[in-house]
Amino acid sequence: MSIKRKILNLGITTALAVGVILAGITTSRRAANPVCSAITIAIKDSAERQYVTPDELQLQLTQAGLWFIGEQLSKISCHRIEQNLLTHPMLRQAECYKLAKGELRIVVRQRQPIVLVVGDEQYYIDADRRVMPIRASVNTPVVVVSGRIGKQQALGEMYDFVLWLRRNNFWRDNIHDIRVVNPKMIELKDSEHNYTIVVGQLDGAIQRLGELQTLYEDGFEHIGFPQYKQIDLQYKNQIIGRK
């Protein structure tokens, strides 16, 4: 074999080797920086409430230019996705993860309404003591507060009172409706016994309801519940029944 042919063969072999190396490097880089091939959205608490759907959240991200199918994962900002989703009025938390093989996973949690306020304004107050808008998909049973109530009272002493009701084993199944005649005149509806309970101002109302509970348990449970329309707890150490 001539020297020229040997050099030519060596050059071809070297070129092939370099090509293989470059192809390997390119493949390695692609493997290390895959493109986004799938995006999944999971609503963590959908078994308890269904206020929003994955399709709705996908549409929101798409309209914001944040639906990244085909983009390199390294160029995708999970923080931007999370911040965008948290602008949705029904969401409480949003977390975005980059997974192996180019998958993007989004996990969201919905807000939890506690109180429905029906007055000059209508809105929910959620478990984080934040105003939450009315929406047709929200059908969770809550305590309804109606009448002349402002946001300061609703988010303050009224919210505290509703939390107490929800935690109280005796009253939570009986009282679902609260009427605010004025900030110092509160009425409750005892749905089980069909009584209107006048508690007056909320300051001291828990103690007065405790006294009424004692009367229910130690008195009415044994002799029967009287046919009252109203039970008045406004006055100290007095429980007045009105027919």
N, C-alpha and C positions, 0 to 999 in steps of 0.2 A: 504494500500500500504506500502511495506517495505521501510525502510530507504534507502537501497541500490538502489531500483528502483527509488525513488524520486531523489537521487543524480544523477543517470544515466540520467533521463529525464531532469534534470536541466542542466547537461553537454551538452546534445544534443541541448537543446534550446539555450544555450549560444553560442555554436559553430555555429548554424544556424544564430544567430544574428550577430556574428562576420563576418561570410561569407557575409551576406547581406551588412554590413557596408563596408567591403573591396571591394565588387563589386561596391558599390556606389562611393567609393573613386576612383576606377579605371576608372569608367565611367565618373566621374567628371573631372579627369585628361585628359582623351581623348577629352572631350568636350572643355576643356580649351586649349589644344594643338593639334588641328586637323591636319590631314595629308593633303597634297596638292592633291586635287582631280581634279582640272582643272586649266589650264593656258590659258588665252586669251591675244591676241596681237592686239591692236588697232592702226591703222595708222591715226593719228588725221587729217592730211591734205590730205587724199587720194582723195578727191573731186577735189583738185587743181592740184595734180601731183601724179604720180604712178611710182616711181623709184625703189621701193622695195616691196616685198610681205610678209605677215605674215609667209608663209611657208619657205621663205628664212631666216627669222630671227629665226624661230624655229630650222632650221637646224644648224645655227651658234651656238645657245645656246646648242643644243644637242652635237655637236662636241666638245664644250668646257666643257662638263660635267655639264651644268647649266640648264638642263631641269628636274625639280624636282617633277614630278608626283609620288605620294606615299611617299614623304619625309614629315617629320613633319615641319609645318610652322615655328616653332621656330628655326629650324636649317638652314633655307634658308636665304641667304644674298641678299637682294634686291640691295644693293650697288654693289656687284659683278656682278649681272645681268646687271645693268645700265652701269657700266664701260665697260663690254664686248660689249654691243650693240653700245656704242659710238665709237668703233673701226671700225664700218661699214662706208664706205666712203660716203654713201648717207644719213646718219642720223645726225640731228642737236641736238636733245634732246631725252632722254629716261628716263622714270619714271616707277618704279615698286611699286605695292601696295599689301599688304596682306588684303584680305577681309574675311568676315564671311563665315563659312561653308567650309573653306579650299580652297578658290579660290585665285589664284594669277593673278593679272591684270597688264599688261604691256602696256604703252601708249608711242608711239614714234612720233616724228615730223621729217620731211625730210628737207634736205637742199634746199635752193632756189637759183638757178643760176641767175645771173644778166648779166654777160658778157661771151661770148665765145671768147677765144684768139686762133687765128690760125696763128702760126709763126713757128719758129724753134721748139717750144714746143706747144702742144695743150692741153688746159685745160679750165675749167670754173672758174669764180670767183663768189662766192656766196654772199648772202645778209649780211654776217658777214665779208666780205672782206678777205675770205680765199680761197685758191686754192682748186678746186673741180675736181675730175677726169672725163674724158669723159666716158660716159656709154650709151649704145644703148637705154635704157629706158628713158633717159632724152630727152624730145622733147618739152620742154617749149620754146616759142619764146623769144629770147634774142638779145641784140645788139652784132654783130659780129665784132671783131677787128682783122684785118689781117695785115701781113707785118712784118717789122723789129721792133718788140717791145719786150723789155725785161721785166722780172717780176717786177722790181722796178718801171718802168713807168706804167705797167699794173695795179699794185696794188695801185699806187699812184695817179698821176694827171689824168690818163685815167679813172680810176674807178670813181673819183670825177666828171669828165665830163659826163660820162655815167649816173650817178645818176641824174645830172642836166637835161640831155635829157629826162630821164624817168618821171621827174616831170614837164616838160615844156609842157603846153597844146598845143602849136603851133607845136613844132618840134618832139615830141615823136612818132607821127604816120607816120612821113615822113622819119626819119633817123634810119636805122637799121644796116647800114654797115659803118664801119670806116676803112680807110686804112692808115697805118703808112709807108710813104715812107722812112722817117728817123725820129728820135725823135723830130725834129723841123719842119717837113713837114707832116701835117695831112690833109687827104682828107675825105670828107663825101659824101655819096650818098643820094641825095634827090629822093627817090623812086617815089614820087607822080608826080614830074615835070621832072624826068629823068635828073637832073643836077648833075654834080660833083662839090661839093663846096670845094674849097681850103681854109682852114683856117690858114695854116702855123702852127706855134707853138700853143700849147693849152693855154698858157698864153695870156689872152685877147680875146680868141676865143668866149667866151660867149657874150661879148660886141659887137663884130663884127657880130655875128649871130643876135643880137638884131637889128642892123642897117639893115641887110638883111631882117629881118622880116618886118620892117617898109616899105621897098621898095616893098616887096611882097604885103602887105596889102593896102598901099596907092598908089602904082603905078601899078604893074602888074595885080592886081585884077580888075582894071578898064580898062586897055588898052590891056590886054591879056599877057600871058607869052611868051617872045621871045624864039625862037628856039636855045637856047644856049646849048652847050655841057658842058661848064665849067663856073663857077662863082668864081672869085678870090677875096678873102678877105684879102690877105696878107698885103696889103699896107694901111697905116693909112688914114682914111677918104676917102677911095676909094673902089668902087665895080666895078670890071671889068668883063664884060661878053665876052666869047669867043665862037664862032660858030664852 
